[in-house]
Amino acid sequence: MNIAKTIALAVALLSAPALTQAPLVSAEAFAGASKARAGNASYYGQRFHGRRTANGERFNMNAMTAAHKSLPFGTKVRVTNRRNGKSVVVRINDRGPYAHGRVIDLSKAAASRIGMIHSGTAPVQIDIL
């Protein structure tokens, strides 16, 4: 490949949006939007443990973290399991979930705290802190 093609390819790749990025909304805008505050949660664990998250850090299934499609990285949210009332505070460090109908993916530790390991999913309420 000649240098001109290499440079053109590099420019195209650097200017294209990353596949893992979703349109971001501010925490304030999310807090005011009623449609995204409740829905189904899922969790991810061993299969992704140690892999890079969308913000660049390594995923730790034992940490209190979560993936959300549009909240800014670093946002802390309280996730409450609407079946049993248990809640956990997590920090957004990844993008997802990509499964239809899910609003947040929790780390395995966070999912365990709110009692959703056996079911795999749970209806949740999300509140920004």
C-alpha positions as a printed NumPy array, in Angstrom:
array([[  0.   ,   0.   ,   0.   ],
       [  1.454,   3.365,  -0.888],
       [  1.836,   6.205,   1.601],
       [ -1.128,   8.219,   0.246],
       [ -3.497,   5.271,   0.69 ],
       [ -2.123,   4.602,   4.167],
       [ -2.656,   8.212,   5.214],
       [ -6.163,   8.276,   3.709],
       [ -7.065,   5.078,   5.555],
       [ -5.679,   6.408,   8.835],
       [ -7.631,   9.661,   8.486],
       [-10.837,   7.776,   7.681],
       [-10.428,   5.465,  10.673],
       [ -9.586,   8.272,  13.078],
       [-12.487,  10.443,  11.967],
       [-15.101,   7.655,  12.036],
       [-17.087,   7.242,  15.255],
       [-16.148,   4.198,  17.281],
       [-18.523,   1.255,  17.008],
       [-18.947,   1.167,  20.789],
       [-19.971,   4.787,  21.093],
       [-23.581,   5.818,  21.415],
       [-24.888,   9.362,  21.47 ],
       [-24.143,  10.693,  24.932],
       [-26.621,  12.541,  27.06 ],
       [-25.771,  14.534,  30.111],
       [-26.682,  13.119,  33.5  ],
       [-29.052,  16.051,  33.963],
       [-30.879,  15.326,  30.705],
       [-31.147,  11.653,  31.64 ],
       [-32.529,  12.503,  35.067],
       [-35.266,  14.578,  33.454],
       [-36.221,  11.92 ,  30.909],
       [-38.82 ,   9.504,  32.224],
       [-38.541,   6.92 ,  29.443],
       [-35.034,   5.697,  30.323],
       [-35.295,   5.54 ,  34.095],
       [-36.813,   2.061,  34.323],
       [-36.395,  -1.124,  32.353],
       [-34.705,  -4.502,  32.416],
       [-31.164,  -5.061,  33.604],
       [-28.816,  -7.904,  32.805],
       [-25.301,  -8.647,  33.965],
       [-21.97 ,  -9.757,  32.557],
       [-19.135, -11.493,  34.315],
       [-16.464, -14.151,  33.798],
       [-16.5  , -14.114,  29.993],
       [-15.57 , -10.408,  29.924],
       [-13.405, -10.286,  33.072],
       [-10.091,  -8.585,  32.281],
       [-11.144,  -7.293,  28.86 ],
       [-11.051,  -3.588,  28.068],
       [-14.236,  -1.609,  28.581],
       [-15.331,   1.22 ,  26.314],
       [-13.634,   3.784,  28.565],
       [-10.32 ,   1.89 ,  28.366],
       [-10.121,   0.339,  31.82 ],
       [-10.142,  -3.407,  32.382],
       [-13.5  ,  -4.939,  33.265],
       [-13.58 ,  -6.326,  36.798],
       [-16.621,  -8.498,  37.423],
       [-16.088,  -7.98 ,  41.183],
       [-16.33 ,  -4.167,  40.985],
       [-19.476,  -2.074,  41.28 ],
       [-19.644,  -0.977,  37.639],
       [-22.124,  -1.026,  34.777],
       [-22.586,  -0.479,  31.065],
       [-25.104,   2.056,  29.762],
       [-25.742,   3.135,  26.187],
       [-25.582,   6.888,  26.673],
       [-24.71 ,   8.05 ,  30.199],
       [-21.27 ,   9.666,  30.469],
       [-18.456,   7.501,  31.799],
       [-17.971,   8.017,  35.519],
       [-21.656,   8.714,  36.206],
       [-22.815,   7.05 ,  39.4  ],
       [-26.31 ,   5.592,  39.432],
       [-28.417,   3.732,  41.947],
       [-29.97 ,   0.622,  40.427],
       [-32.927,  -0.815,  42.333],
       [-34.356,  -4.259,  41.661],
       [-38.096,  -3.654,  41.489],
       [-38.857,  -7.276,  42.427],
       [-37.189,  -7.178,  45.847],
       [-36.313,  -3.514,  46.56 ],
       [-32.561,  -4.172,  46.854],
       [-30.313,  -1.485,  45.405],
       [-26.677,  -0.909,  44.521],
       [-24.639,   2.133,  43.464],
       [-22.552,   1.563,  40.335],
       [-20.234,   3.642,  38.158],
       [-20.751,   3.689,  34.385],
       [-17.543,   2.515,  32.678],
       [-18.757,   0.701,  29.562],
       [-21.254,   0.854,  26.699],
       [-24.177,  -1.509,  26.34 ],
       [-26.3  ,  -3.445,  26.807],
       [-26.793,  -4.613,  23.256],
       [-29.59 ,  -7.084,  23.971],
       [-33.037,  -5.83 ,  22.977],
       [-35.112,  -4.418,  25.825],
       [-32.277,  -3.975,  28.327],
       [-31.338,  -0.58 ,  29.759],
       [-28.242,  -1.427,  31.815],
       [-25.676,  -4.219,  32.156],
       [-24.348,  -4.687,  35.676],
       [-21.109,  -6.319,  36.768],
       [-21.588,  -9.739,  38.353],
       [-20.898,  -8.32 ,  41.835],
       [-23.513,  -5.587,  41.416],
       [-26.051,  -8.087,  40.07 ],
       [-25.396, -10.324,  43.056],
       [-26.012,  -7.422,  45.464],
       [-29.488,  -6.834,  44.086],
       [-30.355, -10.51 ,  43.837],
       [-30.536, -11.088,  40.103],
       [-27.842, -13.727,  39.519],
       [-30.232, -16.664,  39.325],
       [-32.776, -14.957,  37.088],
       [-30.144, -13.294,  34.867],
       [-32.318, -10.238,  34.331],
       [-34.538,  -8.082,  36.509],
       [-36.823,  -5.073,  36.209],
       [-34.932,  -2.099,  37.651],
       [-35.244,   1.56 ,  38.489],
       [-32.226,   3.763,  37.664],
       [-31.543,   6.982,  39.587],
       [-28.584,   9.265,  38.908],
       [-26.667,  10.35 ,  41.992]])
